[in-house]
C-alpha cells in the first residue's frame, strides 16, 4: 500500500468532510487524559534529559560524545520495553573546531569574543590580520566591492527573523570572497544575549575561494561598527584551527511499539540527538529528542498499543549535514507512513502543531488537539514538519507535523554556549511531552 493509500484509509475513517465537524470519541478523551496525567506527573524524561546533557555534553556529529549518548539511550529504550530498538548506521561528517581567537589589533589591542562557523576553513597559523569593512547588507557589500579586497568583511546585519537573516551565515563568506575579502565576520544570527556568539553551518560556493568565517556577538559587532563610523579604521586578527577529518560512523536510533492491527503502517515521533559543539545541546535538540522518546515510553508504560506502529526516531547529523534524515528516507521509503512528527523548536510552552497534509487528516488532528486544551496546545497550523523528516516527506508525499511552541526565547540560546538545561523549564518540557504523546498515539490509533 502506498502513502497515498494510507491517507485514503485515514480519510475513510472521517465521518464528515468538514474540517471543524469532528468531535473526539469518549475513548479518545479518556486515553488523552491518561496520557496527559502521566506526562505531567512523571519526571523520568526530564531526569533523562539532565543526565544526557550533564554526562555527555555537546554531541557534535562524529564525536565520541554523540556515540556514547546514543549507546546509552539505546540501552535505556530496551529497559523501557520498547520493541525493535536498533541503531541504524549513518556515515557523518567530522568537523573539528580547534583553538580560535579574535582580537582588535588597532587602534588599540583588545580581545573580542568569537565562535567559528560550522564548516569554516582554518586561517594560517599566524592568523589573518586586516582592516574591517562593516556592511549592513549584501547590497551594501556589492556597492562597496572595491573596498572589500584584502579586508575582513563584517556583516553587521540586525536579526529580523531566522529565515531572512540566516542567509548571511550560510552564504556570507562566499559573498565576501567574491570581492577579494580575506575573512568574514558575522553579527550573530539570534537575539542579544549578554555578549554570546551563535555558531551554525555555512555553505561555501564552489565558484569562490574559501575564506575563514566566524560569528561575533551583537556587542562586538556594534563596537566595530561605531569605530568604523568614526573613521578609526579598526583592524582585527582572526585565528581559527578548524578542519575536516574523515567521515565517522554514527546512527539514527529507532524504537517502536508495534501496531496491533496495522503494524505495517507507521507514525513517527522524532527529534535530532546531535548538537553543536558548544553548550550541552539541551534545547537544540536534546529536549525535543527526549520528549519524543518519553512520549512513546509513556504509551508503553500505560499498556497502550495503537492500531498502527508508533516509532520514535532520534536522528543524527541534523546540524551539519542532514545525513540522518537522508539515511532514514533511503532505508524506509518503501514503508507506509501515516504521519511523521518532529520536535525541533525547543521544548518551551507548547501551542499545538503545524500540519502539512490532507484536509481529512487535518480534521482529525483538530479534534485530537482539542483534547490538549489543559496545556494550551490546541492550534493546528497551516503547515508543519522538520528538517529531518523533510527528505522522507519530499520523497513519498507522507504528511508531516512539527510541534509548535512559544518561540520567544529560542533564538536567545540557539547554537550558543548558553544552550544548557537552564534554558528550559521542566513543566514546559512535560507539557511538550504530553502534546507529542497524545497526538502521536491517537493518530496511530485512528480506525
N, C-alpha and C positions, 0 to 999 in steps of 0.2 A: 504494500500500500504506500502511495506517495504521500508527501507532506500535504499536498492539496487534498488528498482523500481523507487525511486526518482532520483537516479543517471542515470538510463537508460533514464528517461524522459528528464533530462538535456542533455544527450548525443545526443538524437534525435534532439535537437534543434540546434546542431552544424553543420554548412554547410560543414565543411571539417574536416577530422580526423587529419590533420597536426596541431601540437600544435602551430605553428607560423603563420598559414594561416588566422586567423580570423582578421577582422577589425571591430572596433566599428561602429555601425549604427549612422546616423545623430541624431536620437532621443537620443541615449545613450550619444553622445557627448554634446548635448545641456543640458541634465539633469546633467551630470557630472559637466559642467561649472557652472550651477546654484548652485549645492551643494558646489563646491569649493569657489565660491564667497561668499556664505552665511557663510561658516565655517571661512573663513579668515577675514570676515568683522564683525563678531559678537563676542562680549566679554562675552556673557552670561555664557558659560561653564567655562571660566577662573574665572569669578567672583564667580561662584558656588563652584569651587574647593577651592578658597581662603576662602570662607565662611565656608565650612565644616571643613577644616583643622584648621582655626583660632578658630572656635567656639567649635568644639568637640575634637580637638587634636587627639592624638593617639587613635586607635579604635581596641584594642585587643579583641578577641573573649571573650564573657561572661561579658563584661563591660557595664555599663550604657552609656558610650560614644558611643559605636557602635550602641546600640539600639536607642538612641536618634537621631543619624545621619541617621539611616535607616528610622525612622519615618518622619524626615524632608524631606528626599529625596522622599519618597512615596507621601507626600503631594504636593511637587513641581511637580512630574510627573503627578499627577492628574490635576494640574493647567495648565500644558503643553498641556492637551487634549489627552494624551496617553490613550490607552484602556487597560482594564483588569489589572489595577495596583493592585498588591497584594504582600503581604509578606508571602512567603511560609515557614512554620515553619521548623526549624532545631535545634536540640539539640547540643550544642557545649561545648567543654572542658573549664574549668575556671581555668587558671593558674595565680597565683598572685606572682609577683616578690618579694615584700617586700624590706627591707633595705639590702644593700650589701656593702662590703668594702674589700679592699685588701691592705696590707702594707708589705713592706720589713722589716723584724724584725732583720735581721743580714746580713751583718756585721755592718750595721748602720740603725736605723729606718728611714723609708721614705714611704710616701703614693704612691700607684700605682693606675692606672685607671683600672676599671673592669666593666664588664657587664655580668651578669649571662646568661647562655644559656637557651633558652626556654625549659621548662620541667625539669630543673635540680632539684634535691633534695636539701634540706637545709643542712647546716653544723650544728653541735651542737651550742648552744647559744654562747659559748665562742669562736667559730670558730675552724678552723683546722690550725695547725701550723706545718710546716715540711720543710726540705731542698728540694730545687728544683732540679729535674733531667731534663736537657734540651736535647731533642732529635729532630732530623730533619725529622724523618720518622717513620712509623710503624716498618719498618725493623730494624732500629736502636734501637727502644724500645725493640723489641724481642731479639736482640743481647745483650742488657744490662738489661735483665729481672731481674737479681739478685739485681741490684741497685735500682729498682723501688719500692721495698717493703718499705712501710712506708714513701714514698716520695710524693711530689706533682709533677706530670709529666707535663712538659710544651712541647707541640708540637709546636716547632718553625719552622713551615713549610711555606716557601715562597709561596705567591699566584701566581699560574700559570694561571689556568682558573677555573671557578666555579665548573664544573663537577668533576675535579680532586681533588681540594683542599677541597671541602665541605665534602668529606668523613671523614675528621678528626673531623669536627664539629659534624657530625651525630653519629660516632661510637667511637671517640677517648676516651671518658670516660670509655666505656666498655673495650677497649683495655688496658687502663691503669689499670683498676680494676682487670683485669685478672692476672696481675703481682703484685698485692698487693698494688698499689698506694692508697693514702688516698684522693686525689683530682686530678682534671685535669684542667690545664690552656691551652688555645689555642691562638696562634697568630691569630688575627682576619682574617677571610676569606674575603678579599677585598683589595682594593688599599690603599696605605698610605694616611692618611687624618688628619694631624695635631693632632695626639695622640687621635684618635677617635676609640672606640671599636665597633665591629659589633656583634650583637646577632644573633639568629636563632635557630631552633628547633634541639634538639639532640634526639637520639633513644637509649634507654638502651637495652642491650642484657639481656634477662630474665635469661640466664645461669650465669651471672656475678653479683657481688654486685653493687648496685647503689651508685656512689660517686658524690660529688658536682663537678660541671663543670662550667667554666666561660671563657669568652674571654677577652683578653687584647690587647691593640693597638700595632702596629709594634714597636714603640719606646720603650715600656716597655719590650717587648719580646727581642729586641736587647740588652737592658741593662742587663737583667738577663743572656742572652747567653754570653755576654762579661765577666761578673763576673764569671760565671761557667768556662769559658775557662781559666781564670787567676788562677783558683783554690781557689776562695774566698768562695765557698760553700754558696750561697745565701739561706736564709730561708724566707718564707713568711707566713703571717697569713691571711686566707680567711674566710670571714663571709658572709653567704647567708641565707636569711629567706624565700626562695621560697617555695611555697606549691600549691597543687591542692585542689580546693574546688569542691562541687557538680556541675555536668553539669548544664548549664544555657540555657534558651530558647533564640533563635535567629532566623534569617530568611534569605533566599535569596529574594531579591527584584526584581520583574519581571513586565515588562510593554510591551505593544505591539502597533503596527499598524497592524490591521487585513488585510490580503491579499484580493484583490478584486476578484481573480479568483480561487486561490488555497489556501484558508485560512488554510487548514489542514496541509500544508507544511510550515516549519518554517526555517528562517535564524536567527541565534542568533549572537548578538554582545555583548561582555561582558568584565568585569574585576572583581577583587575582592575588596570588600569595607572594609574588615578588614585590620588591620595593626599590626605591632609590637607595643609594649608599650613605645617606645622611639621615639623622633621626633614627627611629626604630620602625617606621612604616606602620604605625598603629592606625592612622586614619586612611592612608592610601597604600595598600588596601587591606591591611590586616583585619580591620574591623569588618569590612564587607565580606571578606572570605570566611571569617569565623562565624559571623552572623548567618551566612548561608549554610555552613556546616551545622551550626546549632539548630537552625530551623528543621533540618532533616533529622537530627538526633532527637529533637523533641517529639516529632511524629513517631519515631521508633519507640521512644520511652513510654508513650501513651498507648502503645499497642495498635496504632492505626496502620492500615495497609490500603493505599489508594488503588483505584482500578488500573491506573497506568503506573509505570515505573517512575519513581521520584529519584532523581540523580543529583548529587552535589558534585560540582567541579571546582577545584581550586587551580586556576590557570597559572602557568609560569610565563615569564618574559613579556608581560604587557608593557612594562615601562620603556624598554629599549629594543624592541624587535617584533613583538606580537607573534612570536613563533608558537606560543602555546595555543593561541586561538586558531592559527592556521593548521596546526597539527591536529587539533580536535576536529576541525572541518574535514580534513583528509581521512581521519580514522573513522568518523561516524556519519559521513554524509549520506550513506545509504540507509541509515536508521530513520525511523519515523518519529519526529519531534513535534509534539503538540504545542509546546511553548518553551522558550528559553528566557530565564530571568537573570539579570546581572545587578549586583550591588557594588558600585564603584564611584559613589558620590559622597562618601563619608557616611558614617552611621550617626548622623545628627537626628533631630526630631523628624520622624517620617511624616510626609504629606500624602503619600499614595504611590502611584506608579504611572509611568508613561508606557503606552502600548502602541506598537506597530503591528497591526493585524486586522483581520476582517471584522465587519460590524457584528457578526454573530458572537464572536469571542469577546468583543468589547461589551456587549450586553451582559454576558456572564461575568466579566471582570468587574463591571459596575455593581452588579448585585453582590458579588463577594466583597468588594471594597466597602460596601455599606456596613458590613459587619465589623469593620475596623474603626468605627466612629469612637470607641473608647480611647483610642490612641491618636485620633485626628488624622488618620491616613486614608481618607475616603476618595481622594482625587484619582481619576484615570485620565491622564493627559493624552494629547493628540498623537504623540509618538514617543517611543522609548526603546532602549536597547543598551548596548555597551560595546566597547572596543573588542573584547574577547569573543563575544558571541556573534559579532558582526560578520566575520568571514563565513561562518556556517549559515547564517540567515541569508546572506547575499547569494550563496551557492544553491540554497534549497528553497528559499521563499518562506521558511518557517517563521511564525510570529515571535516577536521579542518584547520583553518588558525591561524597564530599568526602574529601580527603586528611587523615588523622588523624596528628597529631604530638604530641610531648611538649610540652604547653602550659603548663608550669610557669612559663615566663618571659614568655609572650606579653603578659599584662596589666601587666607592668612597663614595656613600651615602647609599648603601644597608644595611638595618637593623641597622642603626645608629641614634643617636640623631640629626644628620645633615639632615635627610630626612624631609625637610620642603619645603615650597613653593619656597624658594630661590634657591633650586636645579634645578628648572625648568624655562623655558622661555615661555612667553605667545604666541609668534609666532610659536614656535615649537609645543606647545600644540594644537594650532589652526590647524596646518598642519596635525598632527596626527588625529584630529577630522575629517578633510576633507577626509583623506585617508579612515578612517573607514566608513564614510557616503557614499562615492562613491562606495566602494567595496561592502558593505553590501546591499545597495539599489539595485544596478544594478544586483547583483546575485539574489536577491529576485525577481527581475522583469524579469528575463530571460524567454523567451517564453516557 
